[in-house]
């Protein structure tokens, strides 16, 4: 019972007309042919670590072999992957269970002591090993996966080793995020096609840009440690960040899988130090290929996920440096791309949810993303400001007028009114989020200034409609009786219209002309 991922069919894959299990090289080959429709055992929060693992692994293999093409045959991928681990002709680094504990196993570092009893904690199921903070978010109760396959163990191990944060003394997290309670976000551009098309694109892009990314983030162009589970770890020794390959696949915990009575289980132990010694002032800026970063820190995603305001900021080169694989490339083709955002928002002792968003970007806007222009970022910032003006200056004012029963003077610090207004303002934001990017792309893809102004006015008209819808809905939250109720409703509607037209005089002119 070893489970060698290089020659055993372990990974369950759905094709257009069949389902089968593949080895790791066979999966990579099928992905390069873009034949894969789905990976059946992968849970939502595991999509990010699996894609990153496959892309980094594929790029490392191509760079090591000095190849610029991605093979489409299983045998060639097997040779390339074995080329990353020439010191282990028995495929130990690609095998889930290796009895000789002084050897590496897949995503499991060698134990220098050579004894399993130094790993004192035990896990009977892979969901107990997976990132603990995700289990609540996905309604996955701990230790329920009693009929787990080796594939489930691999995915849990991968998620733990490449995504986990700090969980108390001895349980250190990965280097690729801004602190132990932060998150590892993924922002990337995907070309037309399936998951294989995106993986092939990322592998080739990483391989082509390897030396440039190494120079940018101060890694060695050659000779850096890449598969960190190959290195023995006693829980105290650390690897220096500056001696790693820019695409290093890290591990953060001392774990080994064992086979007992025909079943897999995990043994693990804490560590005295984090596996990677990284300067804390880097704040996670390690050159993660999918991580945008600010001047002082890498992106961290909170419970707000990838709302339109955060995405607009991520598109602004003055606010964030784009992740290497977020940038649109010439090879992505003329059909546009899809921006893909993923993150599990972490906190101290809990989670703020798994967040995923896909935004299809049409061809003209995609060219703006890839051509160094800030036109898209400027248009996005304008729309964020316009939505904010309607939210703060018009809708919020109208709600306060309504909930304060049309007073002579509005109290802008009235706690009860603010509490009543909050859900309607949030609902307005959600509604804006649904239309924001369609409106943005219409604006930037317009042929001339007149077209852009027409698109802008259509956007503002939509904002006004959304605000009015929330004001109408809020009327049901007011008392059903009282002589001033109808007066307050009318006053709130007037306040909304007056504030909107004050903020956007051209819309008033257009409305008057239409009347």
C-alpha positions in Angstrom: 0.0 0.0 0.0 2.1 2.9 -1.3 0.0 4.9 -3.8 2.6 6.2 -6.3 1.0 9.1 -8.0 3.4 8.8 -11.0 2.2 5.4 -12.1 -1.1 4.6 -10.2 -4.5 5.8 -11.3 -5.6 7.7 -8.2 -7.1 11.1 -9.3 -10.8 10.9 -10.4 -11.4 12.9 -13.6 -14.6 13.6 -15.6 -14.3 13.8 -19.4 -17.0 14.7 -21.8 -18.3 11.1 -22.1 -16.6 9.2 -19.3 -15.2 9.1 -15.8 -11.9 7.5 -14.9 -9.0 7.6 -12.5 -5.6 8.9 -13.7 -2.1 9.1 -12.5 -0.6 12.6 -12.0 1.3 12.5 -15.3 -1.8 11.3 -17.1 -3.9 14.1 -15.5 -1.3 16.7 -16.7 -1.3 15.3 -20.2 -5.1 15.3 -20.4 -5.2 18.9 -19.1 -2.7 20.0 -21.7 -5.1 18.6 -24.3 -8.0 20.5 -22.5 -10.0 17.3 -22.3 -10.9 17.5 -18.5 -14.4 18.7 -17.6 -14.1 18.3 -13.8 -12.0 16.9 -11.0 -14.6 15.0 -9.0 -13.1 14.7 -5.6 -12.0 18.3 -5.3 -14.1 20.4 -2.9 -14.5 24.1 -3.6 -11.8 25.4 -1.2 -9.4 22.8 -2.7 -9.5 24.1 -6.2 -7.1 26.9 -5.5 -4.3 24.8 -3.9 -4.7 22.1 -6.5 -4.4 24.5 -9.5 -1.4 26.2 -7.9 0.3 22.9 -7.2 -0.2 21.6 -10.7 0.9 24.9 -12.3 4.0 25.3 -10.2 4.9 21.7 -10.6 4.5 21.8 -14.3 6.5 24.9 -14.7 9.3 23.6 -12.4 9.5 20.5 -14.5 9.7 22.4 -17.8 12.4 24.8 -16.4 14.5 21.9 -15.1 14.3 20.1 -18.4 14.9 23.4 -20.3 11.7 22.9 -22.3 9.4 25.6 -23.5 6.6 23.4 -24.7 4.1 21.4 -22.6 3.9 17.8 -23.6 0.5 16.1 -24.2 1.7 12.5 -23.5 1.6 10.8 -20.1 5.0 9.2 -20.5 6.7 12.5 -21.2 5.2 14.1 -18.1 6.3 11.1 -16.0 9.8 11.7 -17.2 9.7 15.4 -16.5 8.4 14.9 -13.0 11.0 12.3 -12.2 13.5 14.8 -13.4 12.7 16.9 -10.4 13.6 14.1 -8.0 16.6 12.2 -9.4 17.9 11.2 -6.0 14.9 8.9 -5.5 14.6 6.4 -8.3 12.0 4.5 -6.2 9.6 7.5 -6.6 9.4 8.0 -2.8 8.6 11.8 -3.2 5.6 11.0 -5.3 4.3 8.2 -3.1 1.6 8.8 -0.4 2.9 6.2 2.0 6.7 5.5 2.4 7.7 3.2 5.2 11.3 4.5 5.4 10.6 7.7 7.3 14.0 9.1 6.5 12.8 9.4 2.9 10.3 12.0 1.7 6.8 11.0 0.8 4.4 13.1 -1.3 4.1 16.5 0.5 5.6 14.9 3.6 9.2 15.7 4.7 11.6 13.1 5.9 11.7 12.5 9.6 15.4 12.7 10.6 14.8 10.6 13.7 13.3 7.8 11.5 10.6 7.0 14.1 6.9 7.6 13.7 6.4 8.1 17.4 8.0 11.6 17.2 4.7 12.6 15.5 2.4 12.1 18.5 -0.9 13.4 17.2 -3.2 11.2 15.1 -5.9 11.9 12.5 -8.1 9.1 11.3 -9.8 11.0 8.4 -8.6 13.5 5.8 -11.2 16.1 6.8 -9.6 16.2 10.2 -6.3 17.0 8.5 -7.6 19.6 6.1 -7.6 23.3 6.9 -9.6 23.4 10.1 -11.0 26.9 9.5 -12.7 25.8 6.3 -14.7 23.0 7.9 -17.3 25.3 9.4 -17.7 27.3 6.2 -18.4 24.3 4.1 -20.6 22.6 6.7 -18.2 19.7 6.8 -18.2 18.1 10.2 -14.8 17.0 11.4 -13.7 13.4 11.0 -16.8 12.4 9.0 -14.9 11.2 5.9 -14.6 7.6 7.1 -14.7 6.1 3.6 -11.8 8.2 2.3 -9.7 7.3 -0.7 -6.0 8.1 -1.2 -7.1 11.0 -3.4 -9.0 12.5 -0.5 -5.9 12.2 1.7 -3.8 13.9 -1.0 -6.2 16.8 -1.4 -6.4 17.4 2.4 -2.7 17.2 2.7 -2.1 19.6 -0.2 -4.6 22.1 1.3 -3.0 21.9 4.7 0.6 22.2 3.5 0.1 25.0 1.0 -2.8 27.1 2.4 -2.8 26.8 6.2 -2.1 29.7 8.6 -1.1 29.9 12.3 -3.2 27.8 14.7 -1.4 28.3 18.0 2.0 27.4 19.4 3.8 24.9 17.2 1.3 25.1 14.3 2.9 27.7 12.0 1.5 28.6 8.6 2.8 29.2 5.1 5.1 32.0 4.1 2.9 33.1 1.1 0.5 35.3 3.1 0.5 38.4 5.2 0.6 36.9 8.7 -0.7 33.8 10.4 -4.3 35.0 10.4 -4.4 36.3 6.8 -5.2 34.4 3.7 -3.5 33.2 0.5 -5.5 34.7 -2.3 -5.5 33.7 -6.0 -6.1 36.2 -8.8 -5.5 35.0 -12.3 -6.6 35.4 -15.9 -8.0 32.4 -17.7 -8.2 32.0 -21.5 -11.2 30.5 -23.3 -11.5 26.8 -22.7 -11.8 24.5 -19.8 -9.7 24.1 -16.7 -6.9 22.4 -18.8 -6.6 25.5 -21.0 -6.0 27.7 -18.0 -3.5 25.2 -16.4 -1.6 25.0 -19.7 -1.5 28.8 -20.0 -0.2 29.2 -16.4 2.4 26.5 -16.8 3.8 27.9 -20.0 3.7 31.5 -18.6 5.5 30.6 -15.4 8.2 28.6 -17.3 8.7 31.5 -19.8 9.0 34.1 -17.0 11.0 32.0 -14.5 14.2 33.9 -14.6 12.4 37.3 -14.7 10.3 36.4 -11.7 13.4 35.1 -9.8 15.1 38.5 -10.4 12.1 40.5 -9.4 11.6 38.7 -6.1 15.2 38.1 -5.3 15.4 34.3 -5.8 18.3 32.4 -7.5 17.6 31.7 -11.2 19.1 28.3 -10.8 19.7 25.9 -7.9 16.9 27.1 -5.6 15.0 24.5 -3.6 11.7 23.9 -5.1 9.8 20.8 -3.7 10.3 21.6 0.0 9.0 18.2 1.1 12.2 16.7 -0.2 14.2 18.3 2.7 14.4 16.6 6.1 12.7 18.5 8.9 13.1 18.0 12.6 10.7 20.8 13.5 13.4 23.3 14.3 15.5 23.8 11.2 14.4 26.5 8.8 14.8 27.0 5.1 16.0 30.5 4.0 13.5 32.2 1.6 16.3 33.6 -0.5 17.6 30.2 -1.3 14.4 28.8 -2.8 13.1 28.6 -6.3 10.6 31.4 -7.1 7.9 28.7 -7.7 8.7 26.7 -4.6 5.9 24.4 -3.4 6.0 24.8 0.4 5.0 22.7 3.3 4.2 24.1 6.7 3.5 21.1 9.0 5.3 17.9 10.0 2.9 15.1 8.8 3.3 11.5 7.6 0.6 9.2 6.3 0.7 5.6 7.6 -1.1 2.5 6.6 -2.5 0.4 9.4 -4.9 -2.6 9.0 -5.6 -1.6 5.4 -6.5 1.9 6.3 -4.7 5.2 5.9 -4.3 7.6 8.8 -2.1 10.6 9.5 0.5 11.3 12.2 1.6 14.8 12.9 3.5 17.0 15.4 4.1 20.7 16.0 7.3 22.5 15.2 9.5 24.9 17.1 9.7 27.3 14.2 8.0 28.0 10.8 9.5 25.9 8.0 10.5 29.0 6.0 12.5 31.8 7.6 11.1 34.9 5.9 11.7 38.5 6.8 8.5 39.6 8.6 8.7 43.0 6.8 7.9 41.2 3.6 4.3 40.7 4.8 3.8 37.8 2.5 5.4 39.3 -0.6 7.1 36.2 -1.7 6.4 36.3 -5.4 3.3 34.0 -5.3 2.3 33.9 -9.0 -1.4 34.6 -8.2 -1.0 37.1 -5.4 -1.4 40.9 -6.1 0.5 43.0 -3.6 0.5 46.6 -2.3 3.7 48.5 -1.6 4.1 46.9 1.8 2.1 43.7 1.8 0.5 41.0 -0.2 -3.3 40.9 -0.7 -5.4 39.6 2.2 -9.1 39.0 1.7 -11.6 39.5 4.5 -15.2 38.5 4.8 -16.2 41.0 2.1 -14.7 38.6 -0.5 -14.2 40.0 -4.0 -16.9 42.6 -4.1 -16.8 45.2 -6.8 -14.9 47.8 -4.7 -12.1 45.3 -3.9 -11.9 44.1 -7.6 -11.8 47.7 -8.9 -8.9 48.4 -6.5 -7.1 45.2 -7.7 -7.4 46.5 -11.3 -5.7 49.8 -10.3 -1.9 49.7 -10.8 -1.5 52.6 -8.4 -3.1 50.6 -5.6 -1.9 47.0 -6.4 0.8 45.4 -8.4 -0.8 42.7 -10.4 0.0 39.1 -9.8 2.2 37.6 -12.5 -0.6 35.4 -13.7 -3.2 38.1 -13.4 -1.7 39.9 -16.3 -3.3 39.3 -19.7 -0.8 37.9 -22.2 -0.7 38.0 -25.9 -1.0 34.3 -26.0 -4.4 34.4 -24.3 -6.0 35.0 -27.7 -8.5 37.5 -29.1 -11.7 36.1 -27.4 -11.2 37.9 -24.1 -10.3 36.3 -20.7 -12.0 35.5 -17.5 -10.6 37.0 -14.3 -10.8 34.3 -11.6 -10.6 35.2 -7.9 -10.3 32.7 -5.0 -9.6 33.0 -1.3 -10.5 31.4 2.0 -10.8 34.4 4.4 -9.2 33.4 7.6 -9.3 35.0 11.1 -8.1 34.2 14.6 -9.7 30.9 15.4 -12.3 31.0 12.7 -13.1 31.7 9.1 -14.9 34.5 7.2 -15.8 32.1 4.4 -14.6 30.8 1.1 -14.9 33.4 -1.7 -14.8 32.8 -5.5 -15.7 35.1 -8.3 -15.3 34.8 -12.1 -15.6 37.9 -14.3 -15.6 37.4 -18.0 -13.7 40.3 -19.7 -14.5 41.0 -23.3 -11.7 41.5 -25.9 -11.2 45.3 -25.8 -11.2 45.4 -22.0 -8.8 42.4 -21.9 -6.4 44.3 -24.2 -6.5 47.2 -21.8 -5.6 44.9 -18.9 -2.6 43.5 -20.9 -1.4 46.7 -22.6 -0.3 48.7 -19.6 -3.2 51.2 -19.9 -4.9 52.6 -16.9 -8.1 53.4 -18.7 -9.9 50.4 -17.2 -8.8 51.2 -13.7 -9.8 54.9 -14.1 -13.3 53.9 -15.4 -13.7 51.4 -12.5 -12.7 54.0 -10.0 -15.2 56.4 -11.4 -18.0 53.9 -11.2 -17.1 53.1 -7.6 -17.2 56.7 -6.7 -20.5 57.2 -8.6 -22.1 54.2 -6.8 -20.8 55.6 -3.5 -22.4 59.0 -4.2 -25.7 57.4 -4.8 -25.4 55.2 -1.8 -24.1 57.8 0.7 -25.5 61.0 -0.7 -28.9 59.9 -2.0 -30.2 56.6 -0.7 -28.8 57.0 2.8 -30.3 60.5 3.0 -33.7 59.3 1.8 -33.7 56.4 4.2 -33.0 58.7 7.1 -35.8 61.0 6.1 -38.1 58.1 6.0 -37.1 56.4 9.3 -37.0 59.7 11.1 -40.5 60.5 9.9 -39.5 63.5 7.7 -38.1 65.8 10.4 -37.3 69.5 9.9 -33.6 68.6 10.4 -32.0 65.2 9.7 -30.0 63.6 12.6 -27.1 61.9 10.9 -26.0 60.3 14.1 -29.3 58.6 14.9 -28.3 55.1 15.9 -31.8 53.6 15.4 -32.2 55.1 12.0 -28.7 53.9 10.9 -29.6 50.4 12.0 -32.8 50.4 10.0 -31.0 51.8 7.0 -28.1 49.3 7.0 -29.8 46.3 5.4 -31.2 48.4 2.5 -27.8 50.0 1.9 -26.2 46.5 1.9 -28.9 45.3 -0.5 -28.1 48.2 -2.8 -24.4 47.3 -2.7 -25.3 43.7 -3.7 -27.4 44.9 -6.6 -24.6 47.2 -7.8 -22.2 44.3 -7.6 -24.3 42.3 -10.1 -24.2 45.0 -12.8 -21.0 46.8 -12.1 -18.7 45.0 -14.5 -21.1 44.7 -17.4 -21.5 48.5 -17.2 -17.8 49.0 -16.8 -17.0 47.0 -19.9 -19.7 48.8 -21.9 -18.1 52.1 -21.0 -14.5 51.2 -21.9 -15.4 49.4 -25.1 -17.4 52.3 -26.4 -15.9 53.6 -29.7 -15.7 57.3 -28.8 -16.4 59.9 -26.2 -20.1 60.1 -27.1 -20.4 56.3 -26.7 -18.7 56.4 -23.3 -21.0 59.2 -22.1 -24.0 57.3 -23.3 -22.8 54.2 -21.3 -22.1 56.4 -18.3 -25.6 57.8 -18.3 -27.1 54.3 -18.7 -25.0 53.2 -15.6 -26.2 56.2 -13.6 -29.8 55.5 -14.6 -29.4 52.0 -13.3 -28.0 53.2 -10.0 -31.0 55.5 -9.6 -33.3 52.6 -10.3 -31.6 50.4 -7.8 -31.7 53.1 -5.1 -35.4 53.7 -5.7 -36.1 50.0 -5.4 -34.4 49.9 -2.0 -36.3 52.9 -0.9 -39.6 51.4 -2.0 -38.7 48.2 -0.1 -37.8 50.2 3.0 -41.3 51.6 3.2 -42.5 48.3 4.5 -40.2 48.8 7.5 -42.0 51.9 8.6 -45.1 52.0 10.9 -48.3 51.2 9.0 -50.2 53.9 10.8 -49.6 57.5 11.6 -50.6 60.7 10.0 -47.1 61.5 8.8 -46.4 58.2 7.2 -47.4 59.2 3.7 -45.8 62.5 4.1 -42.5 60.9 5.1 -42.6 58.5 2.2 -43.1 61.4 -0.3 -40.4 63.4 1.4 -38.0 60.5 1.2 -38.6 60.0 -2.5 -38.1 63.8 -3.1 -34.9 63.7 -1.1 -33.6 60.8 -3.2 -34.4 62.5 -6.5 -33.0 65.9 -5.3 -29.7 64.4 -4.0 -29.3 62.2 -7.1 -29.7 65.1 -9.6 -27.6 67.4 -7.4 -24.7 64.9 -7.7 -25.3 64.3 -11.4 -26.7 67.5 -13.0 -26.4 66.1 -16.5 -28.9 63.5 -15.6 -31.4 66.2 -14.5 -30.9 67.9 -17.9 -31.5 64.7 -19.7 -34.6 63.9 -17.6 -36.0 67.4 -18.2 -35.3 67.1 -21.9 -37.1 63.7 -22.0 -40.1 65.2 -20.2 
